């Protein structure tokens, strides 16, 4: 799995199962943003919308539980 951690100048810092890599933004979809799960296909990088949405919902629910327990 590859997740965009942040953008630095013309590169995205991407977390992978094997570590961290830099990917030039020219290879990413124009609407790519931090937290997106991306997949490398034969046509280039694409956003895995389903997995990105699932992970964002999971994080949102975890944050709600943390705030509720304060």
PyMOL commands that place a pseudoatom at each C-alpha (Angstrom):
pseudoatom trace, name=CA, resn=UNK, resi=1, chain=A, elem=C, hetatm=0, pos=[0.000, 0.000, 0.000]
pseudoatom trace, name=CA, resn=UNK, resi=2, chain=A, elem=C, hetatm=0, pos=[1.225, 3.509, -0.779]
pseudoatom trace, name=CA, resn=UNK, resi=3, chain=A, elem=C, hetatm=0, pos=[-0.063, 6.554, 1.096]
pseudoatom trace, name=CA, resn=UNK, resi=4, chain=A, elem=C, hetatm=0, pos=[0.796, 10.172, 0.384]
pseudoatom trace, name=CA, resn=UNK, resi=5, chain=A, elem=C, hetatm=0, pos=[2.231, 11.552, 3.610]
pseudoatom trace, name=CA, resn=UNK, resi=6, chain=A, elem=C, hetatm=0, pos=[3.000, 15.098, 2.493]
pseudoatom trace, name=CA, resn=UNK, resi=7, chain=A, elem=C, hetatm=0, pos=[4.138, 17.287, -0.371]
pseudoatom trace, name=CA, resn=UNK, resi=8, chain=A, elem=C, hetatm=0, pos=[7.564, 18.918, -0.466]
pseudoatom trace, name=CA, resn=UNK, resi=9, chain=A, elem=C, hetatm=0, pos=[8.201, 21.245, -3.403]
pseudoatom trace, name=CA, resn=UNK, resi=10, chain=A, elem=C, hetatm=0, pos=[7.708, 19.140, -6.557]
pseudoatom trace, name=CA, resn=UNK, resi=11, chain=A, elem=C, hetatm=0, pos=[7.575, 15.770, -4.797]
pseudoatom trace, name=CA, resn=UNK, resi=12, chain=A, elem=C, hetatm=0, pos=[5.130, 13.749, -2.738]
pseudoatom trace, name=CA, resn=UNK, resi=13, chain=A, elem=C, hetatm=0, pos=[6.591, 11.865, 0.199]
pseudoatom trace, name=CA, resn=UNK, resi=14, chain=A, elem=C, hetatm=0, pos=[4.914, 8.464, -0.010]
pseudoatom trace, name=CA, resn=UNK, resi=15, chain=A, elem=C, hetatm=0, pos=[4.815, 5.780, 2.682]
pseudoatom trace, name=CA, resn=UNK, resi=16, chain=A, elem=C, hetatm=0, pos=[5.084, 2.269, 1.288]
pseudoatom trace, name=CA, resn=UNK, resi=17, chain=A, elem=C, hetatm=0, pos=[5.223, -1.164, 2.884]
pseudoatom trace, name=CA, resn=UNK, resi=18, chain=A, elem=C, hetatm=0, pos=[8.996, -1.040, 2.352]
pseudoatom trace, name=CA, resn=UNK, resi=19, chain=A, elem=C, hetatm=0, pos=[9.681, 2.490, 3.587]
pseudoatom trace, name=CA, resn=UNK, resi=20, chain=A, elem=C, hetatm=0, pos=[9.427, 6.010, 2.236]
pseudoatom trace, name=CA, resn=UNK, resi=21, chain=A, elem=C, hetatm=0, pos=[9.850, 7.142, -1.360]
pseudoatom trace, name=CA, resn=UNK, resi=22, chain=A, elem=C, hetatm=0, pos=[9.629, 10.458, -3.170]
pseudoatom trace, name=CA, resn=UNK, resi=23, chain=A, elem=C, hetatm=0, pos=[7.344, 10.625, -6.189]
pseudoatom trace, name=CA, resn=UNK, resi=24, chain=A, elem=C, hetatm=0, pos=[7.406, 13.583, -8.559]
pseudoatom trace, name=CA, resn=UNK, resi=25, chain=A, elem=C, hetatm=0, pos=[4.019, 15.316, -8.598]
pseudoatom trace, name=CA, resn=UNK, resi=26, chain=A, elem=C, hetatm=0, pos=[4.023, 15.141, -12.390]
pseudoatom trace, name=CA, resn=UNK, resi=27, chain=A, elem=C, hetatm=0, pos=[3.310, 11.404, -12.040]
pseudoatom trace, name=CA, resn=UNK, resi=28, chain=A, elem=C, hetatm=0, pos=[0.392, 11.840, -9.634]
pseudoatom trace, name=CA, resn=UNK, resi=29, chain=A, elem=C, hetatm=0, pos=[-3.214, 12.702, -10.450]
pseudoatom trace, name=CA, resn=UNK, resi=30, chain=A, elem=C, hetatm=0, pos=[-3.839, 16.457, -10.251]
pseudoatom trace, name=CA, resn=UNK, resi=31, chain=A, elem=C, hetatm=0, pos=[-6.311, 16.008, -7.385]
pseudoatom trace, name=CA, resn=UNK, resi=32, chain=A, elem=C, hetatm=0, pos=[-3.945, 13.901, -5.243]
pseudoatom trace, name=CA, resn=UNK, resi=33, chain=A, elem=C, hetatm=0, pos=[-3.673, 15.073, -1.642]
pseudoatom trace, name=CA, resn=UNK, resi=34, chain=A, elem=C, hetatm=0, pos=[-2.181, 14.076, 1.680]
pseudoatom trace, name=CA, resn=UNK, resi=35, chain=A, elem=C, hetatm=0, pos=[-3.645, 10.851, 3.027]
pseudoatom trace, name=CA, resn=UNK, resi=36, chain=A, elem=C, hetatm=0, pos=[-4.621, 9.476, -0.373]
pseudoatom trace, name=CA, resn=UNK, resi=37, chain=A, elem=C, hetatm=0, pos=[-3.907, 5.824, -1.027]
pseudoatom trace, name=CA, resn=UNK, resi=38, chain=A, elem=C, hetatm=0, pos=[-2.312, 5.497, -4.451]
pseudoatom trace, name=CA, resn=UNK, resi=39, chain=A, elem=C, hetatm=0, pos=[-1.706, 2.518, -6.676]
pseudoatom trace, name=CA, resn=UNK, resi=40, chain=A, elem=C, hetatm=0, pos=[0.811, 2.197, -9.492]
pseudoatom trace, name=CA, resn=UNK, resi=41, chain=A, elem=C, hetatm=0, pos=[-0.867, 0.812, -12.595]
pseudoatom trace, name=CA, resn=UNK, resi=42, chain=A, elem=C, hetatm=0, pos=[0.379, 0.310, -16.124]
pseudoatom trace, name=CA, resn=UNK, resi=43, chain=A, elem=C, hetatm=0, pos=[-1.055, 3.772, -16.877]
pseudoatom trace, name=CA, resn=UNK, resi=44, chain=A, elem=C, hetatm=0, pos=[0.640, 5.477, -13.913]
pseudoatom trace, name=CA, resn=UNK, resi=45, chain=A, elem=C, hetatm=0, pos=[-0.434, 6.321, -10.384]
pseudoatom trace, name=CA, resn=UNK, resi=46, chain=A, elem=C, hetatm=0, pos=[-4.136, 6.421, -9.551]
pseudoatom trace, name=CA, resn=UNK, resi=47, chain=A, elem=C, hetatm=0, pos=[-5.969, 7.164, -6.330]
pseudoatom trace, name=CA, resn=UNK, resi=48, chain=A, elem=C, hetatm=0, pos=[-7.636, 4.168, -4.694]
pseudoatom trace, name=CA, resn=UNK, resi=49, chain=A, elem=C, hetatm=0, pos=[-10.797, 6.065, -3.788]
pseudoatom trace, name=CA, resn=UNK, resi=50, chain=A, elem=C, hetatm=0, pos=[-12.412, 3.180, -1.924]
pseudoatom trace, name=CA, resn=UNK, resi=51, chain=A, elem=C, hetatm=0, pos=[-9.399, 2.501, 0.317]
pseudoatom trace, name=CA, resn=UNK, resi=52, chain=A, elem=C, hetatm=0, pos=[-8.754, 6.219, 0.860]
pseudoatom trace, name=CA, resn=UNK, resi=53, chain=A, elem=C, hetatm=0, pos=[-12.368, 6.727, 1.958]
pseudoatom trace, name=CA, resn=UNK, resi=54, chain=A, elem=C, hetatm=0, pos=[-12.257, 3.673, 4.235]
pseudoatom trace, name=CA, resn=UNK, resi=55, chain=A, elem=C, hetatm=0, pos=[-9.061, 4.862, 5.933]
pseudoatom trace, name=CA, resn=UNK, resi=56, chain=A, elem=C, hetatm=0, pos=[-10.377, 8.411, 6.392]
pseudoatom trace, name=CA, resn=UNK, resi=57, chain=A, elem=C, hetatm=0, pos=[-13.582, 7.080, 7.992]
pseudoatom trace, name=CA, resn=UNK, resi=58, chain=A, elem=C, hetatm=0, pos=[-11.563, 4.821, 10.269]
pseudoatom trace, name=CA, resn=UNK, resi=59, chain=A, elem=C, hetatm=0, pos=[-9.387, 7.731, 11.401]
pseudoatom trace, name=CA, resn=UNK, resi=60, chain=A, elem=C, hetatm=0, pos=[-12.444, 9.955, 11.905]
pseudoatom trace, name=CA, resn=UNK, resi=61, chain=A, elem=C, hetatm=0, pos=[-14.082, 7.290, 14.077]
pseudoatom trace, name=CA, resn=UNK, resi=62, chain=A, elem=C, hetatm=0, pos=[-10.911, 6.811, 16.125]
pseudoatom trace, name=CA, resn=UNK, resi=63, chain=A, elem=C, hetatm=0, pos=[-10.705, 10.563, 16.726]
pseudoatom trace, name=CA, resn=UNK, resi=64, chain=A, elem=C, hetatm=0, pos=[-14.344, 10.655, 17.859]
pseudoatom trace, name=CA, resn=UNK, resi=65, chain=A, elem=C, hetatm=0, pos=[-13.668, 7.858, 20.356]
pseudoatom trace, name=CA, resn=UNK, resi=66, chain=A, elem=C, hetatm=0, pos=[-10.558, 9.607, 21.673]
pseudoatom trace, name=CA, resn=UNK, resi=67, chain=A, elem=C, hetatm=0, pos=[-12.372, 12.896, 22.144]
pseudoatom trace, name=CA, resn=UNK, resi=68, chain=A, elem=C, hetatm=0, pos=[-15.354, 11.156, 23.736]
pseudoatom trace, name=CA, resn=UNK, resi=69, chain=A, elem=C, hetatm=0, pos=[-13.061, 9.486, 26.290]
pseudoatom trace, name=CA, resn=UNK, resi=70, chain=A, elem=C, hetatm=0, pos=[-11.453, 12.756, 27.408]
for i in range(1, 70): cmd.bond("trace and resi %d" % i, "trace and resi %d" % (i + 1))
show_as sticks, trace
zoom trace
